[in-house]
Amino acid sequence: MPMETDTIEFAATESGDWFFHCHILYHMMSGMGRIFTYVDSPPNPEIPNPKKSLRKLFRDDRMFHPMGQISLESNGSDGEFMLMNTRWFIQTEWRIGINTHHGFESESHIGRYFGKMQFFRVYTGWDFRYRTGQEPERNIFNQANTKDRRQVVCFGIQYVLPFLILADFRVDQTGRLRLQLEREDIPVTKRLRLGWMVNSDFEYMAGARYILTKYFSVSTHYDSDMGWGGGITITY
């Protein structure tokens, strides 16, 4: 479980290398594979060039993998695309309303994970928002901002808290701060997932989706800017 340490005892009846890995291929190739080795084991005749073999293993370990999710609902569309490996990630997400009053938001980030457990990461990116007819708003830090048309460069840090809650603290080029907490994919049953988000700009979201197939779900959510919506979610 998250933040938990387990001790594994196994009968290593033969000297040499033992490869422990996840049997889900993309899990193994994105980092869930490690080698346990007896000290002073004789060379393995089936691996004539150990250094070259290790480079191949580490190359697989660092491969980039794409993922994406897009929701098409009655109040607009939310989506995310990410390209990542065990250390680096490139991410873009968007929220599109059904009219100019609901507006359009997009955030794009590039960042890196740090630490053995990879609970901590830093990033930089670009934030664009557009809405019409909105008065300037203030956040909990008493800083004003407008969403009529805003383009900023931001710098931030993220940390995974217990219960897989993602804490995100960032500052943009104007000095404006934002603190955000969110949790995605809360498993209620084998097919039902919940999610939520709240931040210091007084924005919040709560939603649910029911998985129909590997790629399709029925979904609904409430967004503080765009209201209630329902439709389908496509996941890759």
C-alpha positions in Angstrom: 0.0 0.0 0.0 1.1 3.7 -0.4 3.8 4.6 2.1 4.1 1.0 3.3 7.2 -1.2 3.5 7.0 -4.9 2.9 9.6 -7.6 3.6 9.8 -10.5 1.1 11.4 -13.8 2.0 12.0 -16.3 -0.8 14.0 -19.5 -1.3 16.9 -18.5 -3.6 18.0 -22.1 -4.3 20.3 -21.1 -7.1 23.1 -18.5 -7.1 23.2 -15.8 -9.8 20.6 -13.1 -10.7 16.9 -13.1 -9.8 14.7 -10.7 -11.8 11.6 -9.5 -9.9 9.1 -7.7 -12.0 5.4 -7.0 -12.6 3.7 -9.3 -15.1 1.9 -6.3 -16.6 4.2 -5.5 -19.4 4.0 -1.7 -19.4 4.3 -1.7 -15.6 7.6 -3.7 -15.9 8.9 -1.5 -18.7 8.1 1.7 -16.8 10.1 0.7 -13.7 8.5 -2.2 -11.8 11.5 -4.6 -12.4 14.6 -5.1 -10.3 17.5 -7.5 -10.1 18.6 -9.3 -6.9 22.0 -10.8 -7.1 24.1 -13.2 -5.0 27.4 -11.7 -4.0 30.4 -13.3 -5.9 28.2 -15.4 -8.1 29.9 -17.0 -11.1 29.3 -15.5 -14.5 26.1 -16.6 -16.3 27.1 -18.2 -19.6 23.8 -17.2 -21.1 24.7 -13.5 -20.6 28.1 -13.1 -22.3 28.0 -9.3 -22.0 26.4 -8.3 -18.6 27.1 -4.5 -19.0 25.3 -4.5 -22.4 22.4 -6.5 -21.0 22.0 -4.0 -18.1 22.0 -1.1 -20.5 19.1 -2.8 -22.4 17.2 -3.3 -19.1 17.7 0.3 -18.0 16.7 1.5 -21.4 13.4 -0.3 -21.1 13.0 1.0 -17.6 13.3 4.6 -18.9 11.0 4.3 -21.9 8.3 7.0 -22.3 4.7 5.8 -22.3 1.6 7.9 -23.5 -1.7 8.1 -21.6 -4.8 10.1 -22.3 -8.3 10.7 -21.1 -11.1 12.9 -22.5 -14.6 13.5 -21.2 -17.4 14.6 -23.5 -20.2 15.8 -21.3 -23.2 18.1 -21.4 -21.3 21.0 -19.8 -18.3 20.7 -22.0 -15.1 18.7 -22.3 -12.3 17.9 -19.8 -9.2 16.1 -21.0 -5.6 15.2 -20.3 -2.6 13.8 -22.2 0.6 12.7 -20.6 3.9 11.3 -21.9 6.1 10.0 -19.0 8.7 7.5 -17.9 10.1 6.7 -14.4 11.6 10.2 -13.9 10.2 12.7 -16.5 6.7 13.7 -17.5 5.2 16.0 -20.1 1.5 16.8 -19.5 -1.2 18.9 -20.9 -4.8 19.2 -19.6 -7.8 21.3 -20.7 -11.4 22.2 -19.8 -13.7 23.6 -22.5 -17.1 25.0 -21.7 -20.1 24.9 -24.0 -20.2 28.8 -24.3 -17.9 31.8 -23.8 -19.2 32.4 -20.3 -17.9 29.0 -19.2 -14.7 29.6 -21.1 -11.6 27.6 -21.9 -8.7 26.6 -19.7 -5.4 24.8 -20.5 -2.3 23.9 -18.5 0.8 22.3 -19.9 3.7 21.2 -17.7 7.1 19.4 -18.0 8.6 18.1 -14.8 10.7 15.5 -13.0 10.2 13.1 -10.1 12.8 12.9 -7.3 13.5 10.4 -4.5 13.4 6.7 -4.3 9.6 6.5 -3.8 8.9 9.3 -6.4 6.3 11.0 -4.2 7.9 14.4 -4.9 8.2 16.2 -8.3 8.9 19.7 -9.6 7.6 21.2 -12.8 7.4 24.3 -14.9 4.7 25.1 -17.5 2.3 27.5 -19.1 -1.3 28.3 -18.1 -3.9 29.9 -20.4 -7.5 30.8 -19.4 -10.2 32.7 -21.2 -13.7 33.6 -20.0 -16.0 36.5 -20.8 -17.9 38.8 -18.5 -16.1 37.9 -15.3 -15.1 40.3 -12.5 -11.6 39.9 -11.0 -11.5 37.3 -8.3 -9.4 36.9 -5.2 -7.8 33.8 -3.8 -7.2 32.8 -0.1 -3.9 34.7 -0.3 -5.9 37.9 -1.1 -4.4 38.1 -4.6 -6.6 39.3 -7.4 -6.8 37.7 -10.9 -9.0 37.8 -13.9 -9.9 34.8 -16.2 -11.0 37.0 -19.1 -7.7 36.3 -20.8 -4.7 35.2 -18.8 -1.4 33.7 -20.0 1.3 33.0 -17.5 4.4 30.8 -17.0 4.3 28.9 -13.7 6.7 26.9 -11.5 5.5 24.4 -9.0 6.1 21.4 -6.7 3.8 18.4 -6.1 3.8 15.8 -3.4 1.8 12.6 -2.9 0.2 12.6 0.5 -1.4 9.6 2.3 -4.5 8.2 0.6 -2.8 9.2 -2.8 -3.9 12.9 -2.4 -1.8 15.0 -4.7 -0.8 18.3 -3.2 0.3 21.0 -5.7 1.8 24.4 -4.8 2.8 26.8 -7.6 3.7 30.4 -8.3 3.4 32.1 -11.7 5.4 34.9 -13.3 3.3 37.6 -11.7 3.9 36.2 -8.2 0.4 34.8 -7.8 0.2 31.6 -5.7 -2.0 28.6 -5.9 -2.4 25.6 -3.6 -4.4 22.6 -4.9 -5.4 19.2 -3.5 -6.9 16.5 -5.6 -7.5 12.8 -5.8 -8.4 10.8 -9.0 -9.6 7.3 -9.5 -10.9 6.5 -6.0 -12.1 2.9 -6.3 -15.5 2.3 -4.8 -16.2 -0.9 -6.7 -14.5 -2.8 -9.5 -16.1 -0.4 -12.0 -17.1 2.7 -10.1 -14.5 5.5 -9.6 -14.8 8.9 -7.8 -12.6 12.0 -8.0 -12.4 15.5 -6.5 -10.3 18.7 -6.6 -10.2 21.9 -4.5 -7.8 24.8 -4.7 -7.0 28.2 -3.2 -8.7 30.1 -6.1 -12.0 28.8 -4.7 -12.3 26.4 -7.6 -13.6 22.9 -6.9 -14.7 19.7 -8.7 -16.3 16.4 -7.8 -17.2 13.6 -10.2 -17.8 9.9 -10.8 -17.4 7.5 -13.7 -18.6 3.9 -14.2 -16.3 1.8 -16.3 -18.1 0.0 -19.2 -15.2 -1.3 -21.2 -11.4 -0.9 -21.2 -11.7 2.4 -23.0 -15.2 3.8 -22.3 -16.9 4.9 -19.1 -20.2 6.7 -18.3 -19.3 9.8 -16.3 -20.7 12.9 -14.5 -19.1 15.7 -12.6 -19.8 19.1 -11.1 -17.3 22.0 -11.8 -17.4 25.3 -10.0 -17.0 27.2 -13.3 -19.0 25.0 -15.6 -21.7 23.4 -13.4 -23.1 19.9 -13.7 -22.5 17.7 -16.7 -22.8 14.1 -17.8 -21.7 12.0 -20.7 -18.9 9.6 -21.6 -15.2 9.4 -20.8 -12.6 7.8 -23.2 -9.4 6.5 -21.6 -6.2 5.3 -23.2 
